[in-house]
Amino acid sequence: MKAQTTEFWTQLQEAVFFTTTDMDWQKEWKPLMFNGELVTDFDEAVKLVRAVWSHKGVGLATFKQMSMNNAEWDNF
């Protein structure tokens, strides 16, 4: 069980997180997922948001920046 927990937290720390204007901007975050998988590549996350959420205000951040409530990229 400990190995699974460690793996979960490691994966989460590698994930890209998103916030939206519909959520509490830069205060509420969720891990970005695509086809049931965590998105861990920031450039791919940007492409995904541009393709899927171009009509919506979305901010992206790494785990570290998300922890500081700071979007590193947004599509405004």
mmCIF file of the N, C-alpha and C atoms, coordinates in Angstrom:
data_MODEL
# 
_entry.id   MODEL 
# 
loop_
_atom_site.group_PDB 
_atom_site.id 
_atom_site.type_symbol 
_atom_site.label_atom_id 
_atom_site.label_alt_id 
_atom_site.label_comp_id 
_atom_site.label_asym_id 
_atom_site.label_entity_id 
_atom_site.label_seq_id 
_atom_site.pdbx_PDB_ins_code 
_atom_site.Cartn_x 
_atom_site.Cartn_y 
_atom_site.Cartn_z 
_atom_site.occupancy 
_atom_site.B_iso_or_equiv 
_atom_site.pdbx_formal_charge 
_atom_site.auth_seq_id 
_atom_site.auth_comp_id 
_atom_site.auth_asym_id 
_atom_site.auth_atom_id 
_atom_site.pdbx_PDB_model_num 
ATOM 1   N N  . MET A 1 1  ? 0.820   -1.196 0.000   1.00 0.00 ? 1  MET A N  1 
ATOM 2   C CA . MET A 1 1  ? 0.000   0.000  0.000   1.00 0.00 ? 1  MET A CA 1 
ATOM 3   C C  . MET A 1 1  ? 0.866   1.263  0.000   1.00 0.00 ? 1  MET A C  1 
ATOM 4   N N  . LYS A 1 2  ? 1.949   1.259  0.767   1.00 0.00 ? 2  LYS A N  1 
ATOM 5   C CA . LYS A 1 2  ? 2.820   2.431  0.821   1.00 0.00 ? 2  LYS A CA 1 
ATOM 6   C C  . LYS A 1 2  ? 3.417   2.735  -0.551  1.00 0.00 ? 2  LYS A C  1 
ATOM 7   N N  . ALA A 1 3  ? 3.799   1.704  -1.292  1.00 0.00 ? 3  ALA A N  1 
ATOM 8   C CA . ALA A 1 3  ? 4.355   1.901  -2.631  1.00 0.00 ? 3  ALA A CA 1 
ATOM 9   C C  . ALA A 1 3  ? 3.323   2.551  -3.552  1.00 0.00 ? 3  ALA A C  1 
ATOM 10  N N  . GLN A 1 4  ? 2.059   2.124  -3.443  1.00 0.00 ? 4  GLN A N  1 
ATOM 11  C CA . GLN A 1 4  ? 1.011   2.721  -4.264  1.00 0.00 ? 4  GLN A CA 1 
ATOM 12  C C  . GLN A 1 4  ? 0.808   4.182  -3.895  1.00 0.00 ? 4  GLN A C  1 
ATOM 13  N N  . THR A 1 5  ? 0.843   4.489  -2.614  1.00 0.00 ? 5  THR A N  1 
ATOM 14  C CA . THR A 1 5  ? 0.677   5.871  -2.167  1.00 0.00 ? 5  THR A CA 1 
ATOM 15  C C  . THR A 1 5  ? 1.821   6.736  -2.657  1.00 0.00 ? 5  THR A C  1 
ATOM 16  N N  . THR A 1 6  ? 3.039   6.229  -2.548  1.00 0.00 ? 6  THR A N  1 
ATOM 17  C CA . THR A 1 6  ? 4.212   6.970  -3.015  1.00 0.00 ? 6  THR A CA 1 
ATOM 18  C C  . THR A 1 6  ? 4.123   7.202  -4.515  1.00 0.00 ? 6  THR A C  1 
ATOM 19  N N  . GLU A 1 7  ? 3.731   6.184  -5.258  1.00 0.00 ? 7  GLU A N  1 
ATOM 20  C CA . GLU A 1 7  ? 3.590   6.311  -6.709  1.00 0.00 ? 7  GLU A CA 1 
ATOM 21  C C  . GLU A 1 7  ? 2.517   7.342  -7.062  1.00 0.00 ? 7  GLU A C  1 
ATOM 22  N N  . PHE A 1 8  ? 1.407   7.313  -6.340  1.00 0.00 ? 8  PHE A N  1 
ATOM 23  C CA . PHE A 1 8  ? 0.323   8.273  -6.577  1.00 0.00 ? 8  PHE A CA 1 
ATOM 24  C C  . PHE A 1 8  ? 0.819   9.698  -6.392  1.00 0.00 ? 8  PHE A C  1 
ATOM 25  N N  . TRP A 1 9  ? 1.510   9.980  -5.285  1.00 0.00 ? 9  TRP A N  1 
ATOM 26  C CA . TRP A 1 9  ? 1.997   11.331 -5.016  1.00 0.00 ? 9  TRP A CA 1 
ATOM 27  C C  . TRP A 1 9  ? 3.071   11.752 -6.002  1.00 0.00 ? 9  TRP A C  1 
ATOM 28  N N  . THR A 1 10 ? 3.909   10.823 -6.416  1.00 0.00 ? 10 THR A N  1 
ATOM 29  C CA . THR A 1 10 ? 4.927   11.129 -7.420  1.00 0.00 ? 10 THR A CA 1 
ATOM 30  C C  . THR A 1 10 ? 4.257   11.521 -8.730  1.00 0.00 ? 10 THR A C  1 
ATOM 31  N N  . GLN A 1 11 ? 3.269   10.756 -9.151  1.00 0.00 ? 11 GLN A N  1 
ATOM 32  C CA . GLN A 1 11 ? 2.546   11.078 -10.378 1.00 0.00 ? 11 GLN A CA 1 
ATOM 33  C C  . GLN A 1 11 ? 1.832   12.421 -10.264 1.00 0.00 ? 11 GLN A C  1 
ATOM 34  N N  . LEU A 1 12 ? 1.232   12.680 -9.127  1.00 0.00 ? 12 LEU A N  1 
ATOM 35  C CA . LEU A 1 12 ? 0.511   13.933 -8.930  1.00 0.00 ? 12 LEU A CA 1 
ATOM 36  C C  . LEU A 1 12 ? 1.464   15.124 -8.990  1.00 0.00 ? 12 LEU A C  1 
ATOM 37  N N  . GLN A 1 13 ? 2.645   14.979 -8.443  1.00 0.00 ? 13 GLN A N  1 
ATOM 38  C CA . GLN A 1 13 ? 3.616   16.073 -8.466  1.00 0.00 ? 13 GLN A CA 1 
ATOM 39  C C  . GLN A 1 13 ? 4.165   16.325 -9.866  1.00 0.00 ? 13 GLN A C  1 
ATOM 40  N N  . GLU A 1 14 ? 4.031   15.352 -10.751 1.00 0.00 ? 14 GLU A N  1 
ATOM 41  C CA . GLU A 1 14 ? 4.472   15.519 -12.132 1.00 0.00 ? 14 GLU A CA 1 
ATOM 42  C C  . GLU A 1 14 ? 3.353   16.019 -13.039 1.00 0.00 ? 14 GLU A C  1 
ATOM 43  N N  . ALA A 1 15 ? 2.138   16.068 -12.533 1.00 0.00 ? 15 ALA A N  1 
ATOM 44  C CA . ALA A 1 15 ? 0.977   16.434 -13.344 1.00 0.00 ? 15 ALA A CA 1 
ATOM 45  C C  . ALA A 1 15 ? 0.912   17.937 -13.600 1.00 0.00 ? 15 ALA A C  1 
ATOM 46  N N  . VAL A 1 16 ? 0.193   18.271 -14.657 1.00 0.00 ? 16 VAL A N  1 
ATOM 47  C CA . VAL A 1 16 ? -0.154  19.663 -14.951 1.00 0.00 ? 16 VAL A CA 1 
ATOM 48  C C  . VAL A 1 16 ? -1.545  19.878 -14.364 1.00 0.00 ? 16 VAL A C  1 
ATOM 49  N N  . PHE A 1 17 ? -1.744  21.011 -13.714 1.00 0.00 ? 17 PHE A N  1 
ATOM 50  C CA . PHE A 1 17 ? -3.021  21.343 -13.083 1.00 0.00 ? 17 PHE A CA 1 
ATOM 51  C C  . PHE A 1 17 ? -3.684  22.487 -13.828 1.00 0.00 ? 17 PHE A C  1 
ATOM 52  N N  . PHE A 1 18 ? -5.014  22.534 -13.724 1.00 0.00 ? 18 PHE A N  1 
ATOM 53  C CA . PHE A 1 18 ? -5.736  23.621 -14.379 1.00 0.00 ? 18 PHE A CA 1 
ATOM 54  C C  . PHE A 1 18 ? -6.694  24.295 -13.415 1.00 0.00 ? 18 PHE A C  1 
ATOM 55  N N  . THR A 1 19 ? -6.960  25.548 -13.720 1.00 0.00 ? 19 THR A N  1 
ATOM 56  C CA . THR A 1 19 ? -7.962  26.348 -13.042 1.00 0.00 ? 19 THR A CA 1 
ATOM 57  C C  . THR A 1 19 ? -8.746  27.065 -14.135 1.00 0.00 ? 19 THR A C  1 
ATOM 58  N N  . THR A 1 20 ? -9.982  27.416 -13.872 1.00 0.00 ? 20 THR A N  1 
ATOM 59  C CA . THR A 1 20 ? -10.779 28.111 -14.883 1.00 0.00 ? 20 THR A CA 1 
ATOM 60  C C  . THR A 1 20 ? -11.485 29.307 -14.254 1.00 0.00 ? 20 THR A C  1 
ATOM 61  N N  . THR A 1 21 ? -12.003 30.140 -15.124 1.00 0.00 ? 21 THR A N  1 
ATOM 62  C CA . THR A 1 21 ? -12.778 31.286 -14.646 1.00 0.00 ? 21 THR A CA 1 
ATOM 63  C C  . THR A 1 21 ? -14.107 30.831 -14.060 1.00 0.00 ? 21 THR A C  1 
ATOM 64  N N  . ASP A 1 22 ? -14.561 29.628 -14.399 1.00 0.00 ? 22 ASP A N  1 
ATOM 65  C CA . ASP A 1 22 ? -15.782 29.066 -13.817 1.00 0.00 ? 22 ASP A CA 1 
ATOM 66  C C  . ASP A 1 22 ? -15.525 28.528 -12.410 1.00 0.00 ? 22 ASP A C  1 
ATOM 67  N N  . MET A 1 23 ? -14.272 28.168 -12.147 1.00 0.00 ? 23 MET A N  1 
ATOM 68  C CA . MET A 1 23 ? -13.872 27.699 -10.814 1.00 0.00 ? 23 MET A CA 1 
ATOM 69  C C  . MET A 1 23 ? -13.418 28.951 -10.046 1.00 0.00 ? 23 MET A C  1 
ATOM 70  N N  . ASP A 1 24 ? -12.868 28.787 -8.905  1.00 0.00 ? 24 ASP A N  1 
ATOM 71  C CA . ASP A 1 24 ? -12.309 29.914 -8.157  1.00 0.00 ? 24 ASP A CA 1 
ATOM 72  C C  . ASP A 1 24 ? -10.887 30.133 -8.682  1.00 0.00 ? 24 ASP A C  1 
ATOM 73  N N  . TRP A 1 25 ? -10.753 30.994 -9.680  1.00 0.00 ? 25 TRP A N  1 
ATOM 74  C CA . TRP A 1 25 ? -9.512  31.213 -10.436 1.00 0.00 ? 25 TRP A CA 1 
ATOM 75  C C  . TRP A 1 25 ? -8.278  31.267 -9.531  1.00 0.00 ? 25 TRP A C  1 
ATOM 76  N N  . GLN A 1 26 ? -7.308  30.437 -9.820  1.00 0.00 ? 26 GLN A N  1 
ATOM 77  C CA . GLN A 1 26 ? -6.032  30.330 -9.126  1.00 0.00 ? 26 GLN A CA 1 
ATOM 78  C C  . GLN A 1 26 ? -6.145  29.972 -7.646  1.00 0.00 ? 26 GLN A C  1 
ATOM 79  N N  . LYS A 1 27 ? -7.335  29.550 -7.223  1.00 0.00 ? 27 LYS A N  1 
ATOM 80  C CA . LYS A 1 27 ? -7.507  29.065 -5.852  1.00 0.00 ? 27 LYS A CA 1 
ATOM 81  C C  . LYS A 1 27 ? -8.005  27.627 -5.853  1.00 0.00 ? 27 LYS A C  1 
ATOM 82  N N  . GLU A 1 28 ? -8.774  27.274 -6.861  1.00 0.00 ? 28 GLU A N  1 
ATOM 83  C CA . GLU A 1 28 ? -9.262  25.894 -7.014  1.00 0.00 ? 28 GLU A CA 1 
ATOM 84  C C  . GLU A 1 28 ? -8.570  25.300 -8.243  1.00 0.00 ? 28 GLU A C  1 
ATOM 85  N N  . TRP A 1 29 ? -7.960  24.157 -8.050  1.00 0.00 ? 29 TRP A N  1 
ATOM 86  C CA . TRP A 1 29 ? -7.191  23.498 -9.108  1.00 0.00 ? 29 TRP A CA 1 
ATOM 87  C C  . TRP A 1 29 ? -7.588  22.035 -9.207  1.00 0.00 ? 29 TRP A C  1 
ATOM 88  N N  . LYS A 1 30 ? -7.463  21.498 -10.407 1.00 0.00 ? 30 LYS A N  1 
ATOM 89  C CA . LYS A 1 30 ? -7.670  20.068 -10.631 1.00 0.00 ? 30 LYS A CA 1 
ATOM 90  C C  . LYS A 1 30 ? -6.553  19.569 -11.545 1.00 0.00 ? 30 LYS A C  1 
ATOM 91  N N  . PRO A 1 31 ? -6.161  18.311 -11.372 1.00 0.00 ? 31 PRO A N  1 
ATOM 92  C CA . PRO A 1 31 ? -5.167  17.764 -12.299 1.00 0.00 ? 31 PRO A CA 1 
ATOM 93  C C  . PRO A 1 31 ? -5.784  17.617 -13.688 1.00 0.00 ? 31 PRO A C  1 
ATOM 94  N N  . LEU A 1 32 ? -5.026  17.972 -14.704 1.00 0.00 ? 32 LEU A N  1 
ATOM 95  C CA . LEU A 1 32 ? -5.498  17.871 -16.077 1.00 0.00 ? 32 LEU A CA 1 
ATOM 96  C C  . LEU A 1 32 ? -5.387  16.418 -16.533 1.00 0.00 ? 32 LEU A C  1 
ATOM 97  N N  . MET A 1 33 ? -6.491  15.903 -17.045 1.00 0.00 ? 33 MET A N  1 
ATOM 98  C CA . MET A 1 33 ? -6.521  14.514 -17.503 1.00 0.00 ? 33 MET A CA 1 
ATOM 99  C C  . MET A 1 33 ? -7.028  14.483 -18.936 1.00 0.00 ? 33 MET A C  1 
ATOM 100 N N  . PHE A 1 34 ? -6.521  13.522 -19.692 1.00 0.00 ? 34 PHE A N  1 
ATOM 101 C CA . PHE A 1 34 ? -6.977  13.313 -21.058 1.00 0.00 ? 34 PHE A CA 1 
ATOM 102 C C  . PHE A 1 34 ? -7.041  11.814 -21.290 1.00 0.00 ? 34 PHE A C  1 
ATOM 103 N N  . ASN A 1 35 ? -8.188  11.328 -21.734 1.00 0.00 ? 35 ASN A N  1 
ATOM 104 C CA . ASN A 1 35 ? -8.418  9.890  -21.936 1.00 0.00 ? 35 ASN A CA 1 
ATOM 105 C C  . ASN A 1 35 ? -8.090  9.087  -20.682 1.00 0.00 ? 35 ASN A C  1 
ATOM 106 N N  . GLY A 1 36 ? -8.435  9.617  -19.524 1.00 0.00 ? 36 GLY A N  1 
ATOM 107 C CA . GLY A 1 36 ? -8.243  8.907  -18.264 1.00 0.00 ? 36 GLY A CA 1 
ATOM 108 C C  . GLY A 1 36 ? -6.820  8.908  -17.732 1.00 0.00 ? 36 GLY A C  1 
ATOM 109 N N  . GLU A 1 37 ? -5.929  9.655  -18.366 1.00 0.00 ? 37 GLU A N  1 
ATOM 110 C CA . GLU A 1 37 ? -4.520  9.712  -17.953 1.00 0.00 ? 37 GLU A CA 1 
ATOM 111 C C  . GLU A 1 37 ? -4.156  11.123 -17.523 1.00 0.00 ? 37 GLU A C  1 
ATOM 112 N N  . LEU A 1 38 ? -3.311  11.207 -16.489 1.00 0.00 ? 38 LEU A N  1 
ATOM 113 C CA . LEU A 1 38 ? -2.796  12.505 -16.081 1.00 0.00 ? 38 LEU A CA 1 
ATOM 114 C C  . LEU A 1 38 ? -1.927  13.086 -17.185 1.00 0.00 ? 38 LEU A C  1 
ATOM 115 N N  . VAL A 1 39 ? -2.084  14.359 -17.447 1.00 0.00 ? 39 VAL A N  1 
ATOM 116 C CA . VAL A 1 39 ? -1.216  15.047 -18.398 1.00 0.00 ? 39 VAL A CA 1 
ATOM 117 C C  . VAL A 1 39 ? -0.011  15.555 -17.622 1.00 0.00 ? 39 VAL A C  1 
ATOM 118 N N  . THR A 1 40 ? 1.193   15.180 -18.062 1.00 0.00 ? 40 THR A N  1 
ATOM 119 C CA . THR A 1 40 ? 2.412   15.568 -17.350 1.00 0.00 ? 40 THR A CA 1 
ATOM 120 C C  . THR A 1 40 ? 3.333   16.441 -18.198 1.00 0.00 ? 40 THR A C  1 
ATOM 121 N N  . ASP A 1 41 ? 3.048   16.564 -19.471 1.00 0.00 ? 41 ASP A N  1 
ATOM 122 C CA . ASP A 1 41 ? 3.860   17.386 -20.359 1.00 0.00 ? 41 ASP A CA 1 
ATOM 123 C C  . ASP A 1 41 ? 3.184   18.752 -20.526 1.00 0.00 ? 41 ASP A C  1 
ATOM 124 N N  . PHE A 1 42 ? 3.873   19.806 -20.092 1.00 0.00 ? 42 PHE A N  1 
ATOM 125 C CA . PHE A 1 42 ? 3.266   21.137 -20.091 1.00 0.00 ? 42 PHE A CA 1 
ATOM 126 C C  . PHE A 1 42 ? 2.926   21.603 -21.507 1.00 0.00 ? 42 PHE A C  1 
ATOM 127 N N  . ASP A 1 43 ? 3.818   21.382 -22.464 1.00 0.00 ? 43 ASP A N  1 
ATOM 128 C CA . ASP A 1 43 ? 3.551   21.794 -23.840 1.00 0.00 ? 43 ASP A CA 1 
ATOM 129 C C  . ASP A 1 43 ? 2.334   21.077 -24.415 1.00 0.00 ? 43 ASP A C  1 
ATOM 130 N N  . GLU A 1 44 ? 2.204   19.801 -24.106 1.00 0.00 ? 44 GLU A N  1 
ATOM 131 C CA . GLU A 1 44 ? 1.029   19.047 -24.551 1.00 0.00 ? 44 GLU A CA 1 
ATOM 132 C C  . GLU A 1 44 ? -0.236  19.572 -23.879 1.00 0.00 ? 44 GLU A C  1 
ATOM 133 N N  . ALA A 1 45 ? -0.130  19.970 -22.625 1.00 0.00 ? 45 ALA A N  1 
ATOM 134 C CA . ALA A 1 45 ? -1.277  20.531 -21.912 1.00 0.00 ? 45 ALA A CA 1 
ATOM 135 C C  . ALA A 1 45 ? -1.754  21.818 -22.582 1.00 0.00 ? 45 ALA A C  1 
ATOM 136 N N  . VAL A 1 46 ? -0.814  22.661 -22.983 1.00 0.00 ? 46 VAL A N  1 
ATOM 137 C CA . VAL A 1 46 ? -1.166  23.903 -23.674 1.00 0.00 ? 46 VAL A CA 1 
ATOM 138 C C  . VAL A 1 46 ? -1.892  23.584 -24.982 1.00 0.00 ? 46 VAL A C  1 
ATOM 139 N N  . LYS A 1 47 ? -1.360  22.642 -25.760 1.00 0.00 ? 47 LYS A N  1 
ATOM 140 C CA . LYS A 1 47 ? -2.012  22.250 -27.021 1.00 0.00 ? 47 LYS A CA 1 
ATOM 141 C C  . LYS A 1 47 ? -3.415  21.709 -26.771 1.00 0.00 ? 47 LYS A C  1 
ATOM 142 N N  . LEU A 1 48 ? -3.562  20.922 -25.733 1.00 0.00 ? 48 LEU A N  1 
ATOM 143 C CA . LEU A 1 48 ? -4.856  20.344 -25.391 1.00 0.00 ? 48 LEU A CA 1 
ATOM 144 C C  . LEU A 1 48 ? -5.874  21.433 -25.050 1.00 0.00 ? 48 LEU A C  1 
ATOM 145 N N  . VAL A 1 49 ? -5.464  22.378 -24.223 1.00 0.00 ? 49 VAL A N  1 
ATOM 146 C CA . VAL A 1 49 ? -6.368  23.471 -23.846 1.00 0.00 ? 49 VAL A CA 1 
ATOM 147 C C  . VAL A 1 49 ? -6.744  24.297 -25.069 1.00 0.00 ? 49 VAL A C  1 
ATOM 148 N N  . ARG A 1 50 ? -5.773  24.585 -25.913 1.00 0.00 ? 50 ARG A N  1 
ATOM 149 C CA . ARG A 1 50 ? -6.075  25.364 -27.128 1.00 0.00 ? 50 ARG A CA 1 
ATOM 150 C C  . ARG A 1 50 ? -7.062  24.633 -28.033 1.00 0.00 ? 50 ARG A C  1 
ATOM 151 N N  . ALA A 1 51 ? -6.955  23.323 -28.091 1.00 0.00 ? 51 ALA A N  1 
ATOM 152 C CA . ALA A 1 51 ? -7.828  22.539 -28.962 1.00 0.00 ? 51 ALA A CA 1 
ATOM 153 C C  . ALA A 1 51 ? -9.215  22.325 -28.370 1.00 0.00 ? 51 ALA A C  1 
ATOM 154 N N  . VAL A 1 52 ? -9.292  22.143 -27.060 1.00 0.00 ? 52 VAL A N  1 
ATOM 155 C CA . VAL A 1 52 ? -10.552 21.746 -26.438 1.00 0.00 ? 52 VAL A CA 1 
ATOM 156 C C  . VAL A 1 52 ? -11.257 22.897 -25.724 1.00 0.00 ? 52 VAL A C  1 
ATOM 157 N N  . TRP A 1 53 ? -10.502 23.758 -25.070 1.00 0.00 ? 53 TRP A N  1 
ATOM 158 C CA . TRP A 1 53 ? -11.112 24.812 -24.246 1.00 0.00 ? 53 TRP A CA 1 
ATOM 159 C C  . TRP A 1 53 ? -10.793 26.208 -24.742 1.00 0.00 ? 53 TRP A C  1 
ATOM 160 N N  . SER A 1 54 ? -10.700 26.405 -26.033 1.00 0.00 ? 54 SER A N  1 
ATOM 161 C CA . SER A 1 54 ? -10.346 27.728 -26.559 1.00 0.00 ? 54 SER A CA 1 
ATOM 162 C C  . SER A 1 54 ? -11.400 28.781 -26.211 1.00 0.00 ? 54 SER A C  1 
ATOM 163 N N  . HIS A 1 55 ? -12.608 28.360 -25.940 1.00 0.00 ? 55 HIS A N  1 
ATOM 164 C CA . HIS A 1 55 ? -13.716 29.260 -25.624 1.00 0.00 ? 55 HIS A CA 1 
ATOM 165 C C  . HIS A 1 55 ? -13.806 29.595 -24.127 1.00 0.00 ? 55 HIS A C  1 
ATOM 166 N N  . LYS A 1 56 ? -12.942 29.007 -23.321 1.00 0.00 ? 56 LYS A N  1 
ATOM 167 C CA . LYS A 1 56 ? -13.052 29.120 -21.875 1.00 0.00 ? 56 LYS A CA 1 
ATOM 168 C C  . LYS A 1 56 ? -11.740 29.649 -21.296 1.00 0.00 ? 56 LYS A C  1 
ATOM 169 N N  . GLY A 1 57 ? -11.808 30.481 -20.266 1.00 0.00 ? 57 GLY A N  1 
ATOM 170 C CA . GLY A 1 57 ? -10.606 30.957 -19.591 1.00 0.00 ? 57 GLY A CA 1 
ATOM 171 C C  . GLY A 1 57 ? -9.994  29.861 -18.748 1.00 0.00 ? 57 GLY A C  1 
ATOM 172 N N  . VAL A 1 58 ? -8.818  29.388 -19.132 1.00 0.00 ? 58 VAL A N  1 
ATOM 173 C CA . VAL A 1 58 ? -8.147  28.287 -18.447 1.00 0.00 ? 58 VAL A CA 1 
ATOM 174 C C  . VAL A 1 58 ? -6.716  28.695 -18.114 1.00 0.00 ? 58 VAL A C  1 
ATOM 175 N N  . GLY A 1 59 ? -6.290  28.365 -16.911 1.00 0.00 ? 59 GLY A N  1 
ATOM 176 C CA . GLY A 1 59 ? -4.907  28.556 -16.511 1.00 0.00 ? 59 GLY A CA 1 
ATOM 177 C C  . GLY A 1 59 ? -4.272  27.215 -16.218 1.00 0.00 ? 59 GLY A C  1 
ATOM 178 N N  . LEU A 1 60 ? -2.981  27.088 -16.538 1.00 0.00 ? 60 LEU A N  1 
ATOM 179 C CA . LEU A 1 60 ? -2.246  25.852 -16.297 1.00 0.00 ? 60 LEU A CA 1 
ATOM 180 C C  . LEU A 1 60 ? -1.055  26.127 -15.390 1.00 0.00 ? 60 LEU A C  1 
ATOM 181 N N  . ALA A 1 61 ? -0.695  25.118 -14.609 1.00 0.00 ? 61 ALA A N  1 
ATOM 182 C CA . ALA A 1 61 ? 0.453   25.249 -13.715 1.00 0.00 ? 61 ALA A CA 1 
ATOM 183 C C  . ALA A 1 61 ? 1.026   23.879 -13.383 1.00 0.00 ? 61 ALA A C  1 
ATOM 184 N N  . THR A 1 62 ? 2.310   23.873 -13.075 1.00 0.00 ? 62 THR A N  1 
ATOM 185 C CA . THR A 1 62 ? 2.937   22.684 -12.529 1.00 0.00 ? 62 THR A CA 1 
ATOM 186 C C  . THR A 1 62 ? 2.492   22.546 -11.079 1.00 0.00 ? 62 THR A C  1 
ATOM 187 N N  . PHE A 1 63 ? 2.800   21.423 -10.472 1.00 0.00 ? 63 PHE A N  1 
ATOM 188 C CA . PHE A 1 63 ? 2.433   21.191 -9.072  1.00 0.00 ? 63 PHE A CA 1 
ATOM 189 C C  . PHE A 1 63 ? 2.977   22.299 -8.175  1.00 0.00 ? 63 PHE A C  1 
ATOM 190 N N  . LYS A 1 64 ? 4.242   22.656 -8.367  1.00 0.00 ? 64 LYS A N  1 
ATOM 191 C CA . LYS A 1 64 ? 4.878   23.678 -7.524  1.00 0.00 ? 64 LYS A CA 1 
ATOM 192 C C  . LYS A 1 64 ? 4.165   25.022 -7.652  1.00 0.00 ? 64 LYS A C  1 
ATOM 193 N N  . GLN A 1 65 ? 3.890   25.444 -8.863  1.00 0.00 ? 65 GLN A N  1 
ATOM 194 C CA . GLN A 1 65 ? 3.231   26.730 -9.061  1.00 0.00 ? 65 GLN A CA 1 
ATOM 195 C C  . GLN A 1 65 ? 1.777   26.688 -8.613  1.00 0.00 ? 65 GLN A C  1 
ATOM 196 N N  . MET A 1 66 ? 1.112   25.555 -8.835  1.00 0.00 ? 66 MET A N  1 
ATOM 197 C CA . MET A 1 66 ? -0.263  25.402 -8.377  1.00 0.00 ? 66 MET A CA 1 
ATOM 198 C C  . MET A 1 66 ? -0.324  25.532 -6.863  1.00 0.00 ? 66 MET A C  1 
ATOM 199 N N  . SER A 1 67 ? 0.680   24.982 -6.183  1.00 0.00 ? 67 SER A N  1 
ATOM 200 C CA . SER A 1 67 ? 0.731   25.053 -4.721  1.00 0.00 ? 67 SER A CA 1 
ATOM 201 C C  . SER A 1 67 ? 0.817   26.493 -4.229  1.00 0.00 ? 67 SER A C  1 
ATOM 202 N N  . MET A 1 68 ? 1.319   27.386 -5.090  1.00 0.00 ? 68 MET A N  1 
ATOM 203 C CA . MET A 1 68 ? 1.416   28.809 -4.747  1.00 0.00 ? 68 MET A CA 1 
ATOM 204 C C  . MET A 1 68 ? 0.273   29.619 -5.359  1.00 0.00 ? 68 MET A C  1 
ATOM 205 N N  . ASN A 1 69 ? -0.741  28.901 -5.899  1.00 0.00 ? 69 ASN A N  1 
ATOM 206 C CA . ASN A 1 69 ? -1.887  29.543 -6.556  1.00 0.00 ? 69 ASN A CA 1 
ATOM 207 C C  . ASN A 1 69 ? -1.449  30.490 -7.662  1.00 0.00 ? 69 ASN A C  1 
ATOM 208 N N  . ASN A 1 70 ? -0.594  29.976 -8.540  1.00 0.00 ? 70 ASN A N  1 
ATOM 209 C CA . ASN A 1 70 ? -0.047  30.792 -9.608  1.00 0.00 ? 70 ASN A CA 1 
ATOM 210 C C  . ASN A 1 70 ? -0.153  30.058 -10.942 1.00 0.00 ? 70 ASN A C  1 
ATOM 211 N N  . ALA A 1 71 ? -0.998  30.541 -11.824 1.00 0.00 ? 71 ALA A N  1 
ATOM 212 C CA . ALA A 1 71 ? -1.086  29.971 -13.166 1.00 0.00 ? 71 ALA A CA 1 
ATOM 213 C C  . ALA A 1 71 ? 0.147   30.408 -13.958 1.00 0.00 ? 71 ALA A C  1 
ATOM 214 N N  . GLU A 1 72 ? 0.831   29.452 -14.557 1.00 0.00 ? 72 GLU A N  1 
ATOM 215 C CA . GLU A 1 72 ? 2.019   29.748 -15.367 1.00 0.00 ? 72 GLU A CA 1 
ATOM 216 C C  . GLU A 1 72 ? 1.644   30.124 -16.791 1.00 0.00 ? 72 GLU A C  1 
ATOM 217 N N  . TRP A 1 73 ? 0.497   29.673 -17.225 1.00 0.00 ? 73 TRP A N  1 
ATOM 218 C CA . TRP A 1 73 ? 0.043   29.927 -18.595 1.00 0.00 ? 73 TRP A CA 1 
ATOM 219 C C  . TRP A 1 73 ? -1.469  30.055 -18.551 1.00 0.00 ? 73 TRP A C  1 
ATOM 220 N N  . ASP A 1 74 ? -2.007  30.953 -19.378 1.00 0.00 ? 74 ASP A N  1 
ATOM 221 C CA . ASP A 1 74 ? -3.454  31.018 -19.518 1.00 0.00 ? 74 ASP A CA 1 
ATOM 222 C C  . ASP A 1 74 ? -3.789  31.348 -20.967 1.00 0.00 ? 74 ASP A C  1 
ATOM 223 N N  . ASN A 1 75 ? -5.014  31.117 -21.339 1.00 0.00 ? 75 ASN A N  1 
ATOM 224 C CA . ASN A 1 75 ? -5.430  31.329 -22.726 1.00 0.00 ? 75 ASN A CA 1 
ATOM 225 C C  . ASN A 1 75 ? -6.283  32.590 -22.902 1.00 0.00 ? 75 ASN A C  1 
ATOM 226 N N  . PHE A 1 76 ? -6.005  33.598 -22.096 1.00 0.00 ? 76 PHE A N  1 
ATOM 227 C CA . PHE A 1 76 ? -6.740  34.870 -22.250 1.00 0.00 ? 76 PHE A CA 1 
ATOM 228 C C  . PHE A 1 76 ? -6.192  35.677 -23.392 1.00 0.00 ? 76 PHE A C  1 
# 
